[in-house]
Structure formats: C-alpha cells, structure tokens
Amino acid sequence: MGTPPAPLAQTESARPRPTSITIVCILGLLGALISIPLIFTDVARSIGAWYPPYLAFSAVVGAVCMIGFWIMRKWSVFAYTAFCALNQIVLLAEGHWNVLALVIPGIVIGIGFANLSKMK
C-alpha cells in the first residue's frame, strides 16, 4: 500500500503560479472589465454597427482566456493566441491596425508560451 495522493489544493500549491502569469491575468481581467462600458460609446458605434457586439465578444473571450491562464491551462494560451490573430485580421481589414496593437498581445503570448510547460 502506497501513500494516498495529495488533495488537489495541496497539489496545486506545490506548483505556484508564476508572478508573470498573475500580473497578466490581473491586467487582462481589468482590461476586459474596462472594455464593457466602451461597448456603449459613440466611438464604438462610429467604427461600425458590427463593432459593439464584436467588442463585447472580445471582452468575454479575453476574460475566459485570462481565467484559463489563472488556473494554468494550456488551452488558454492557444485560445488567446488564436483570438489575437483574429483581432489582428479584423483591425487590418478595417484599417485600424498599427504595430502597437501587436505589442501587448505579443507580450502576453510570449509569457504564456514561456510558462506552457508549467501548465496542465
């Protein structure tokens, strides 16, 4: 007879979340929350009738990905990467793309892939 497996909470604490992931998650969730009031602004509507719903969708997807990062799931890195690629295409198609639109998502993606081996 071996020793019983450690409870899940104890196993999770044995692999602490890296500080970089914690910072990304907090900032990402704040960004998603800040996006919500923007959905209802004239600026969002001026981009096009399609943009407010897309912004709402982006806030939800971003929040879900940040929750995935927080609980250290690999799927969140891949989902965030794919969603960022979609956002880049949308921005480019609408003529709103600039290199700064790639910087922050690129940093988040880099941090995610750098910590991928620590995720489930």
C-alpha positions in Angstrom: 0.0 0.0 0.0 1.4 3.4 -1.0 0.6 6.8 0.4 -2.7 8.3 -0.7 -2.5 11.1 -3.3 -2.3 14.6 -2.0 -5.6 16.6 -2.1 -6.0 18.8 -5.2 -5.4 22.1 -3.3 -2.1 20.8 -1.9 -1.0 19.6 -5.4 -1.9 23.0 -6.9 0.1 24.8 -4.3 3.1 22.6 -5.0 3.2 24.3 -8.4 2.8 28.0 -7.7 1.5 30.3 -10.5 4.4 32.4 -11.8 4.3 36.0 -11.0 4.3 37.0 -14.7 1.1 34.9 -15.2 -0.6 36.5 -12.1 0.2 40.0 -13.5 -1.0 39.2 -17.0 -4.3 37.8 -15.5 -5.0 40.8 -13.3 -4.3 43.3 -16.1 -6.2 41.2 -18.6 -9.3 40.9 -16.5 -9.1 44.6 -15.7 -8.9 45.3 -19.5 -11.9 43.1 -20.1 -13.9 45.0 -17.4 -12.9 48.3 -18.8 -14.0 47.2 -22.3 -17.6 46.7 -21.2 -18.5 50.4 -20.9 -16.8 51.1 -24.2 -19.3 48.9 -25.9 -22.0 51.6 -25.4 -20.0 54.6 -26.6 -20.4 56.6 -29.7 -16.8 55.9 -30.6 -17.5 52.1 -30.8 -20.6 52.8 -32.9 -18.7 55.1 -35.2 -16.4 52.2 -36.2 -19.4 50.3 -37.4 -22.6 48.7 -36.3 -20.8 45.4 -36.0 -18.1 46.7 -33.6 -20.0 47.0 -30.3 -21.1 43.3 -30.4 -17.5 42.3 -31.5 -16.1 44.3 -28.6 -18.5 42.5 -26.2 -17.4 39.2 -27.7 -13.8 40.2 -27.3 -14.3 41.1 -23.6 -15.9 37.7 -22.9 -13.2 35.7 -24.8 -10.4 37.7 -23.2 -11.8 37.2 -19.7 -12.2 33.4 -20.4 -8.6 33.2 -21.6 -7.4 35.1 -18.5 -9.3 32.7 -16.3 -7.6 29.9 -18.1 -4.2 31.5 -17.6 -5.0 31.9 -13.9 -5.8 28.2 -13.5 -2.7 27.4 -15.6 -4.4 25.7 -18.5 -2.5 25.2 -21.8 -5.7 25.7 -23.8 -5.8 29.3 -22.7 -2.5 30.1 -24.3 -3.6 28.6 -27.6 -7.1 30.2 -27.5 -5.6 33.6 -26.6 -3.1 33.3 -29.5 -5.8 32.4 -32.0 -8.1 35.2 -30.8 -5.3 37.7 -31.0 -4.6 36.6 -34.6 -8.3 37.1 -35.4 -8.2 40.6 -33.8 -5.2 41.5 -35.9 -7.0 40.4 -39.0 -10.1 42.4 -38.1 -8.1 45.5 -37.3 -6.2 45.2 -40.6 -9.4 44.7 -42.6 -10.9 47.8 -41.0 -7.8 49.9 -41.5 -7.3 50.4 -37.7 -4.2 48.2 -37.4 -0.9 49.6 -36.1 2.2 47.9 -34.6 1.1 48.9 -31.0 -1.9 46.6 -31.5 0.5 43.7 -31.6 2.8 44.7 -28.7 0.7 43.9 -25.6 -0.8 40.7 -27.0 2.6 39.6 -28.2 4.0 40.0 -24.6 1.1 38.1 -23.2 1.5 35.3 -25.7 5.2 35.2 -25.0 4.6 34.9 -21.3 2.1 32.2 -21.9 4.4 30.1 -24.1 7.3 30.6 -21.8 5.2 29.1 -19.0 3.4 26.4 -21.1 5.4 23.6 -19.6 4.1 24.5 -16.2 0.5 24.4 -17.3 -1.9 21.4 -17.5 
